[in-house]
């Protein structure tokens, strides 16, 4: 998770993990990996994480902007990431009653 232990993405990850636990017999471990607006986690997912689907990550949208700028800290190829979905719907405020 590209977040601190109390950040918004961590909350979304915990909710998603609880939901996913219903469909797998494996333990789901959530790990915060803050740093460089998500570049640290993106670099890990691309270079060190197993490529068998056993590790997934939530990545801040700024990671993709950094990938386009080709910063020297970027060690991932944007075209190699897959998008599984979103944990939230940003079209409306979560507590908006309209």
FIDREN-683995 format. One record per residue: residue in three letters; x, y, z of N, C-alpha, C, O in turn. Coordinates in steps of 0.2 Angstrom, whole numbers, padded with zeros to 4 digits, always signed. Layout:
alaXYZXYZXYZXYZ
...
END
This chain:
unk+0004-0006+0000+0000+0000+0000+0004+0006+0000+0009+0007+0004
unk+0003+0011-0004+0007+0017-0005+0003+0022+0000-0001+0026-0002
unk+0005+0021+0007+0002+0025+0012+0005+0024+0018+0009+0020+0019
unk+0003+0029+0023+0005+0027+0030+0000+0022+0033-0004+0020+0029
unk+0001+0020+0039-0003+0015+0042-0010+0018+0043-0014+0014+0045
unk-0011+0024+0043-0017+0027+0044-0020+0031+0038-0025+0035+0039
unk-0017+0031+0033-0019+0035+0027-0025+0032+0024-0028+0026+0025
unk-0028+0036+0019-0034+0034+0016-0034+0027+0012-0038+0023+0012
unk-0028+0027+0008-0027+0020+0004-0027+0014+0009-0029+0009+0007
unk-0024+0015+0015-0024+0010+0020-0031+0007+0022-0032+0001+0023
unk-0035+0012+0023-0042+0011+0025-0045+0007+0019-0048+0002+0020
unk-0044+0009+0013-0047+0006+0007-0044-0001+0007-0048-0006+0005
unk-0038-0002+0008-0035-0009+0007-0037-0014+0013-0038-0019+0011
unk-0039-0011+0019-0041-0015+0024-0048-0018+0022-0050-0024+0023
unk-0052-0013+0019-0059-0015+0017-0059-0020+0012-0062-0025+0012
unk-0055-0019+0007-0054-0024+0001-0051-0030+0003-0054-0036+0001
unk-0046-0030+0008-0043-0037+0010-0049-0041+0014-0049-0047+0013
unk-0053-0038+0018-0058-0041+0022-0063-0044+0017-0065-0050+0018
unk-0065-0041+0011-0069-0043+0006-0066-0049+0002-0069-0054+0001
unk-0059-0048+0001-0056-0053-0003-0055-0060+0001-0054-0065-0002
unk-0054-0059+0007-0053-0065+0012-0059-0070+0011-0058-0076+0013
unk-0065-0068+0009-0070-0073+0008-0069-0077+0002-0072-0083+0002
unk-0065-0075-0002-0064-0079-0009-0057-0083-0009-0055-0086-0014
unk-0053-0083-0004-0046-0086-0004-0045-0089+0003-0048-0087+0008
unk-0041-0095+0002-0039-0098+0008-0033-0095+0011-0030-0098+0016
unk-0030-0091+0008-0023-0088+0010-0024-0082+0014-0029-0079+0014
unk-0019-0081+0018-0019-0075+0023-0018-0069+0019-0014-0069+0014
unk-0021-0064+0020-0020-0057+0016-0016-0053+0021-0019-0051+0027
unk-0010-0051+0019-0006-0046+0023-0006-0039+0020-0004-0039+0014
unk-0007-0034+0024-0007-0028+0021-0001-0024+0024+0001-0024+0030
unk+0003-0021+0020+0010-0018+0022+0010-0011+0019+0009-0010+0013
unk+0011-0006+0023+0012+0001+0021+0019+0001+0018+0024-0001+0021
unk+0020+0005+0013+0026+0006+0010+0026+0013+0007+0027+0014+0001
unk+0026+0018+0012+0026+0025+0010+0033+0027+0007+0038+0024+0009
unk+0033+0032+0003+0040+0034+0000+0039+0037-0007+0037+0033-0011
unk+0041+0043-0008+0042+0046-0014+0035+0046-0018+0035+0044-0024
unk+0030+0047-0015+0023+0048-0018+0022+0041-0021+0018+0041-0027
unk+0024+0035-0019+0022+0029-0022+0027+0026-0026+0026+0020-0028
unk+0032+0030-0028+0037+0027-0032+0041+0021-0029+0042+0016-0032
unk+0042+0021-0022+0045+0016-0018+0041+0009-0019+0044+0004-0021
unk+0034+0009-0018+0030+0004-0019+0030+0001-0026+0030-0005-0028
unk+0029+0006-0031+0029+0004-0038+0035+0001-0040+0035-0004-0044
unk+0041+0003-0038+0048+0000-0039+0048-0007-0037+0050-0012-0040
unk+0045-0008-0030+0045-0014-0027+0041-0019-0031+0043-0025-0033
unk+0035-0017-0033+0030-0021-0036+0033-0023-0043+0032-0029-0045
unk+0036-0019-0046+0039-0020-0053+0045-0025-0053+0046-0029-0057
unk+0050-0023-0048+0056-0027-0048+0057-0032-0043+0061-0037-0044
unk+0054-0032-0038+0055-0037-0032+0049-0042-0031+0050-0048-0029
unk+0043-0040-0032+0037-0044-0030+0037-0050-0034+0038-0049-0040
unk+0034-0055-0032+0033-0061-0036+0028-0060-0042+0023-0056-0041
unk+0029-0062-0047+0025-0061-0053+0019-0066-0054+0017-0068-0059
unk+0018-0069-0048+0013-0075-0048+0006-0073-0046+0001-0077-0045
unk+0005-0066-0045-0002-0064-0043-0003-0064-0035-0008-0062-0033
unk+0002-0066-0032+0002-0066-0024+0002-0060-0021+0001-0059-0015
unk+0005-0055-0025+0006-0048-0022+0002-0043-0026+0004-0043-0032
unk-0002-0039-0024-0005-0034-0027-0004-0027-0023-0003-0027-0017
unk-0005-0022-0027-0004-0015-0023-0009-0010-0025-0011-0010-0031
unk-0010-0005-0021-0013+0001-0023-0008+0006-0024-0004+0007-0020
unk-0009+0009-0029-0004+0014-0032-0007+0021-0033-0013+0021-0036
unk-0005+0026-0030-0007+0033-0031-0007+0035-0038-0002+0033-0041
unk-0011+0038-0040-0011+0040-0047-0005+0044-0049-0003+0045-0055
unk-0002+0048-0044+0004+0051-0046+0010+0047-0048+0014+0049-0052
unk+0010+0041-0047+0015+0036-0049+0015+0036-0056+0021+0035-0059
unk+0009+0036-0060+0009+0036-0067+0012+0042-0070+0015+0042-0075
unk+0011+0048-0067+0013+0054-0069+0021+0054-0069+0024+0057-0073
unk+0023+0052-0063+0031+0051-0062+0034+0047-0068+0039+0048-0070
unk+0030+0041-0069+0033+0037-0075+0033+0040-0081+0038+0039-0085
unk+0029+0045-0083+0029+0048-0089+0035+0053-0089+0038+0054-0094
unk+0036+0056-0084+0042+0061-0083+0049+0058-0083+0054+0061-0084
unk+0049+0051-0083+0055+0047-0083+0060+0050-0078+0066+0051-0080
unk+0058+0051-0072+0063+0053-0066+0068+0047-0065+0067+0042-0067
unk+0074+0049-0063+0079+0044-0062+0078+0039-0056+0081+0034-0056
unk+0072+0041-0052+0071+0036-0047+0066+0031-0049+0064+0026-0046
unk+0063+0032-0055+0058+0027-0058+0062+0021-0061+0066+0021-0065
unk+0060+0015-0058+0063+0009-0060+0057+0004-0062+0058-0002-0061
unk+0052+0006-0065+0047+0002-0068+0044+0005-0075+0046+0010-0077
unk+0041+0000-0078+0038+0002-0085+0031+0002-0084+0027-0003-0082
unk+0028+0008-0085+0021+0009-0084+0016+0004-0088+0011+0002-0086
unk+0019+0002-0094+0015-0002-0098+0014-0009-0096+0011-0013-0098
unk+0018-0011-0091+0018-0018-0088+0014-0019-0082+0013-0025-0080
unk+0011-0013-0079+0006-0014-0074-0001-0016-0076-0003-0013-0082
unk-0005-0019-0073-0012-0021-0074-0016-0018-0069-0014-0017-0063
unk-0022-0015-0071-0027-0012-0067-0032-0017-0065-0035-0020-0070
unk-0033-0018-0059-0038-0023-0057-0045-0020-0055-0050-0022-0056
unk-0045-0013-0053-0051-0010-0051-0050-0004-0046-0044-0003-0044
unk-0055-0001-0044-0054+0004-0039-0058+0002-0033-0064-0001-0033
unk-0056+0004-0027-0059+0002-0021-0064+0007-0019-0069+0006-0015
unk-0064+0013-0023-0069+0018-0022-0072+0021-0028-0069+0020-0033
unk-0077+0024-0028-0080+0028-0034-0079+0035-0032-0083+0038-0028
unk-0075+0038-0036-0074+0045-0035-0078+0050-0039-0077+0056-0039
unk-0084+0047-0041-0088+0052-0045-0093+0056-0040-0096+0061-0042
unk-0093+0054-0034-0097+0057-0029-0094+0056-0022-0091+0051-0021
unk-0095+0061-0018-0093+0061-0011-0096+0055-0008-0102+0054-0009
unk-0092+0052-0003-0095+0046+0000-0101+0047+0004-0105+0042+0005
unk-0101+0053+0007-0107+0054+0012-0111+0059+0009-0115+0062+0013
unk-0111+0061+0003-0116+0065-0001-0123+0062-0001-0123+0057-0004
unk-0128+0066+0001-0134+0063+0001-0138+0065-0005-0145+0064-0005
unk-0135+0068-0010-0139+0070-0016-0141+0064-0021-0144+0065-0026
END
